Amino acid sequence: MSPKLFIALIIAVLIGALVAIAGSQGGVTFGAMPVFLICGIMAYAINWLAFIPANAAKTEKYYDLTGSFTYLSLMIVAGVLSAPLDARSSIIALMVVIWALRLGSFLFLRIRDDGGDQRFDEIKKSPARFFLTWTLQGIWVLLTAASALVIITNSTRLPLDIFAFVGIGMWIVGFAVEVISDRQKREFRKVPANKGRFISSGLWAWSRHPNYFGEILLWTGVTVASLPVLGGWQWVTIISPIFVAFLIIRISGVPKLEAHAKKKWGDEKEYQDYVASVPLLIPRPPKG
């Protein structure tokens, strides 16, 4: 493993550890160990174990499915070890489970239909780089689910309030936008005449990346619901939607798709007009 990969690995584990420790403050324990910290360890352990057969077979087909399984495992373990749960905790756990099941199945079916994920073509050739990718999925799950975990594992239980209702409402809207936009794009690609074309109908006429907007909104909703129960170092867990937004807007989501689209259709006036009239992320009703 090269020094750069080793440093990246250490940083990924260290950040996850610090967030897990901070989120554990004031939380319930199982034996002598905070439940939040147990979930943090699980987030990495599940992905490291999944890496072993994936690396042996040089396949990424179960990468996204493993990510969803990690979310589900964390919600189940956190819920069971933190029982009895209140209404806020139960609802949030259920929302994350629903989201993970939907997205995991969607991504798995997509990669099955496509025959693979080209992002991994070079990465999976190097065990060290491939291992780092699975480690990054561990920290992705932990940081994204941090707000949900701090609600479920918190020793502070409060009745549903305006923060809970607003947060749940944001999650519902975000989830609906993500599901509808993903389905619209999938149906668009099934039409032979649309092969190799970009979608500009439905929610994609409101935003160039409505699915990503929905993703950011739903996790922001979970964080809003968590605000009344936070105390001390637990406030670190509000990194959840910030991390999701940063990852999508600056790293792995929007920049890569925008660069790919510009390379493929950048010279077409139709695409230029689409970019000029449709917002990058935050939806806006189309003119006319």
C-alpha positions as CSV (number, residue, x, y, z in Angstrom):
1,M,0.0,0.0,0.0
2,S,1.4,3.4,-1.0
3,P,1.9,6.1,1.6
4,K,-0.9,8.2,0.2
5,L,-3.4,5.3,0.3
6,F,-2.3,4.5,3.9
7,I,-2.7,8.1,5.0
8,A,-6.2,8.2,3.4
9,L,-7.1,5.0,5.1
10,I,-6.0,6.3,8.5
11,I,-7.8,9.6,8.1
12,A,-11.0,7.8,7.1
13,V,-10.9,5.5,10.1
14,L,-9.9,8.4,12.5
15,I,-12.7,10.7,11.4
16,G,-15.2,7.9,11.8
17,A,-13.9,7.1,15.2
18,L,-14.1,10.7,16.4
19,V,-17.6,11.1,15.2
20,A,-18.7,7.8,16.8
21,I,-17.1,8.9,20.1
22,A,-18.7,12.3,20.0
23,G,-22.1,10.9,19.1
24,S,-21.8,8.5,22.0
25,Q,-21.8,11.2,24.7
26,G,-25.0,11.0,26.6
27,G,-26.1,7.9,24.8
28,V,-27.2,4.5,26.0
29,T,-24.6,1.8,26.5
30,F,-24.5,-2.0,26.0
31,G,-22.4,-3.3,28.8
32,A,-19.6,-0.8,29.1
33,M,-19.7,0.3,25.4
34,P,-21.8,3.1,24.0
35,V,-24.3,1.8,21.4
36,F,-23.4,4.6,19.0
37,L,-19.7,3.5,19.1
38,I,-20.7,-0.2,18.5
39,C,-22.6,1.0,15.4
40,G,-19.5,2.9,14.3
41,I,-17.3,-0.1,14.5
42,M,-19.9,-2.2,12.7
43,A,-20.0,0.3,9.8
44,Y,-16.4,-0.4,9.0
45,A,-16.4,-4.1,10.0
46,I,-19.2,-5.0,7.6
47,N,-17.5,-3.4,4.7
48,W,-14.1,-4.8,5.5
49,L,-15.6,-8.3,5.6
50,A,-17.5,-7.8,2.4
51,F,-14.2,-6.7,0.7
52,I,-12.7,-10.1,1.2
53,P,-14.9,-12.1,-1.3
54,A,-15.3,-9.0,-3.5
55,N,-11.6,-8.7,-3.9
56,A,-11.1,-12.4,-4.5
57,A,-13.7,-12.2,-7.3
58,K,-12.6,-8.8,-8.5
59,T,-16.2,-7.6,-8.5
60,E,-18.1,-4.5,-7.4
61,K,-21.6,-5.9,-8.0
62,Y,-22.4,-6.1,-4.3
63,Y,-20.8,-2.9,-3.3
64,D,-24.0,-0.8,-3.2
65,L,-25.9,-3.7,-1.7
66,T,-23.4,-3.9,1.1
67,G,-23.8,-0.2,1.7
68,S,-27.6,-0.7,2.1
69,F,-27.1,-3.8,4.3
70,T,-24.8,-1.7,6.5
71,Y,-27.5,1.0,7.0
72,L,-30.0,-1.7,7.8
73,S,-27.7,-3.4,10.3
74,L,-26.9,-0.2,12.1
75,M,-30.6,0.7,12.4
76,I,-31.5,-2.7,13.7
77,V,-28.6,-3.0,16.2
78,A,-29.1,0.6,17.4
79,G,-32.8,0.0,17.9
80,V,-32.5,-3.3,19.7
81,L,-29.7,-2.2,22.0
82,S,-31.4,1.2,22.7
83,A,-34.9,-0.2,23.4
84,P,-37.4,0.9,24.4
85,L,-37.6,3.5,21.7
86,D,-39.8,6.6,21.7
87,A,-41.9,7.8,18.8
88,R,-39.1,10.0,17.4
89,S,-36.6,7.2,17.4
90,S,-38.9,4.6,16.0
91,I,-40.0,6.8,13.1
92,I,-36.5,7.9,12.2
93,A,-35.2,4.3,12.3
94,L,-38.1,3.2,10.0
95,M,-37.4,6.0,7.6
96,V,-33.8,5.1,7.2
97,V,-34.7,1.4,6.7
98,I,-37.2,2.3,4.0
99,W,-34.6,4.5,2.3
100,A,-31.9,1.9,2.5
101,L,-34.1,-0.9,1.1
102,R,-35.3,1.3,-1.8
103,L,-31.9,2.7,-2.8
104,G,-30.1,-0.5,-2.3
105,S,-32.4,-2.5,-4.5
106,F,-32.5,0.3,-7.1
107,L,-28.7,0.5,-7.4
108,F,-28.2,-3.3,-7.4
109,L,-30.7,-3.7,-10.2
110,R,-29.0,-0.9,-12.1
111,I,-25.6,-2.4,-11.8
112,R,-27.0,-5.8,-12.7
113,D,-28.6,-4.4,-15.9
114,D,-25.5,-2.4,-16.8
115,G,-23.2,-5.4,-16.2
116,G,-20.9,-3.5,-13.8
117,D,-19.9,-0.1,-12.6
118,Q,-17.2,1.6,-14.7
119,R,-16.0,3.6,-11.7
120,F,-14.4,0.4,-10.4
121,D,-12.7,-0.8,-13.7
122,E,-9.3,0.3,-12.6
123,I,-9.8,0.5,-8.8
124,K,-10.6,-3.2,-8.4
125,K,-7.3,-4.2,-10.1
126,S,-5.5,-2.9,-7.0
127,P,-6.4,-4.6,-3.7
128,A,-5.1,-1.6,-1.7
129,R,-7.3,0.9,-3.7
130,F,-10.2,-1.4,-3.6
131,F,-9.9,-1.9,0.1
132,L,-9.8,1.9,0.6
133,T,-13.0,2.2,-1.4
134,W,-14.8,-0.2,0.9
135,T,-13.4,1.7,3.9
136,L,-14.8,4.9,2.4
137,Q,-18.2,3.3,2.2
138,G,-18.0,2.5,5.9
139,I,-17.3,6.2,6.8
140,W,-20.0,7.2,4.2
141,V,-22.6,5.1,6.0
142,L,-21.5,6.3,9.5
143,L,-21.4,10.0,8.8
144,T,-24.6,10.0,6.7
145,A,-26.5,8.0,9.4
146,A,-25.0,10.0,12.3
147,S,-28.1,12.1,13.0
148,A,-30.3,9.1,12.9
149,L,-28.0,7.1,15.2
150,V,-27.8,9.9,17.8
151,I,-31.6,10.1,17.9
152,I,-32.0,6.3,18.3
153,T,-29.2,5.8,20.8
154,N,-29.8,8.9,22.9
155,S,-30.6,8.6,26.5
156,T,-32.7,11.8,26.2
157,R,-36.2,10.9,25.0
158,L,-38.6,13.8,24.1
159,P,-42.1,13.8,22.7
160,L,-42.7,14.7,19.1
161,D,-42.4,18.4,18.6
162,I,-42.1,21.0,15.8
163,F,-38.6,19.8,14.9
164,A,-39.7,16.3,14.6
165,F,-42.7,17.1,12.4
166,V,-40.7,19.5,10.2
167,G,-37.9,17.0,9.8
168,I,-40.2,14.1,9.0
169,G,-41.9,16.3,6.5
170,M,-38.6,17.2,4.8
171,W,-37.7,13.6,4.7
172,I,-41.0,12.6,3.0
173,V,-40.6,15.3,0.4
174,G,-37.0,14.4,-0.2
175,F,-37.6,10.7,-0.4
176,A,-40.5,11.3,-2.9
177,V,-38.4,13.5,-5.1
178,E,-35.5,11.0,-5.1
179,V,-37.8,8.0,-5.9
180,I,-39.8,9.8,-8.6
181,S,-36.8,11.2,-10.4
182,D,-34.9,7.9,-10.3
183,R,-38.0,6.2,-11.8
184,Q,-38.4,8.8,-14.5
185,K,-34.8,8.4,-15.6
186,R,-35.0,4.7,-15.6
187,E,-38.2,4.7,-17.7
188,F,-36.6,7.3,-20.0
189,R,-33.6,5.0,-20.7
190,K,-35.9,2.1,-21.5
191,V,-37.1,3.8,-24.6
192,P,-34.9,2.9,-27.6
193,A,-35.2,6.3,-29.2
194,N,-33.7,7.9,-26.0
195,K,-30.5,5.8,-26.1
196,G,-27.5,8.0,-25.6
197,R,-29.7,11.1,-24.9
198,F,-30.1,13.2,-21.7
199,I,-33.4,13.4,-19.9
200,S,-35.1,16.9,-19.6
201,S,-38.7,15.9,-18.7
202,G,-40.5,15.4,-15.5
203,L,-38.6,16.5,-12.4
204,W,-35.5,16.7,-14.7
205,A,-37.1,19.8,-16.2
206,W,-37.1,21.4,-12.7
207,S,-33.5,20.4,-11.8
208,R,-30.6,18.8,-13.6
209,H,-30.0,16.6,-10.6
210,P,-33.4,16.2,-8.7
211,N,-32.5,12.8,-7.2
212,Y,-29.5,14.4,-5.5
213,F,-31.6,17.3,-4.3
214,G,-34.0,14.7,-2.7
215,E,-31.1,12.9,-1.1
216,I,-29.7,16.0,0.6
217,L,-33.2,17.1,1.7
218,L,-34.2,13.9,3.3
219,W,-31.0,13.6,5.4
220,T,-31.3,17.3,6.3
221,G,-34.8,16.4,7.6
222,V,-33.4,13.7,9.8
223,T,-30.9,16.2,11.3
224,V,-33.6,18.7,11.9
225,A,-35.6,16.0,13.8
226,S,-32.5,15.4,16.0
227,L,-31.8,18.9,17.1
228,P,-33.9,18.9,20.4
229,V,-32.1,15.8,21.8
230,L,-28.5,17.0,21.0
231,G,-26.2,18.0,23.8
232,G,-22.4,18.5,24.2
233,W,-20.3,16.7,21.7
234,Q,-23.4,15.2,20.1
235,W,-23.7,18.3,18.0
236,V,-20.9,16.9,15.9
237,T,-23.5,14.6,14.3
238,I,-25.1,17.5,12.4
239,I,-22.2,16.8,10.0
240,S,-24.6,14.3,8.4
241,P,-26.4,16.5,5.8
242,I,-23.2,18.7,5.4
243,F,-21.2,15.6,4.5
244,V,-23.9,14.3,2.1
245,A,-24.2,17.7,0.4
246,F,-20.4,18.1,0.1
247,L,-20.0,14.6,-1.2
248,I,-22.7,15.1,-3.8
249,I,-22.0,18.7,-4.9
250,R,-18.1,18.6,-4.8
251,I,-16.8,15.1,-5.0
252,S,-18.6,12.1,-6.4
253,G,-22.0,13.2,-7.7
254,V,-22.7,16.4,-9.6
255,P,-19.1,17.2,-10.8
256,K,-18.6,13.8,-12.5
257,L,-22.0,13.8,-14.1
258,E,-21.8,17.4,-15.3
259,A,-18.3,16.7,-16.8
260,H,-19.6,13.6,-18.5
261,A,-22.7,15.4,-19.9
262,K,-20.6,18.4,-21.1
263,K,-18.2,16.1,-22.9
264,K,-21.0,14.1,-24.5
265,W,-23.6,16.8,-25.4
266,G,-21.7,20.1,-24.7
267,D,-21.7,21.1,-28.4
268,E,-25.4,20.6,-28.8
269,K,-27.6,23.7,-28.7
270,E,-30.4,21.7,-27.1
271,Y,-28.2,20.7,-24.2
272,Q,-26.8,24.2,-23.9
273,D,-30.3,25.6,-23.6
274,Y,-31.2,22.9,-21.1
275,V,-28.2,23.9,-18.9
276,A,-29.0,27.6,-19.3
277,S,-32.6,27.2,-18.3
278,V,-32.6,24.4,-15.7
279,P,-31.0,24.9,-12.2
280,L,-28.1,22.6,-11.3
281,L,-29.6,21.2,-8.1
282,I,-32.5,23.2,-6.3
283,P,-35.7,22.6,-8.3
284,R,-37.4,25.5,-10.0
285,P,-40.6,25.3,-12.1
286,P,-39.9,25.5,-15.8
287,K,-40.8,28.7,-17.5
288,G,-43.9,28.5,-19.7
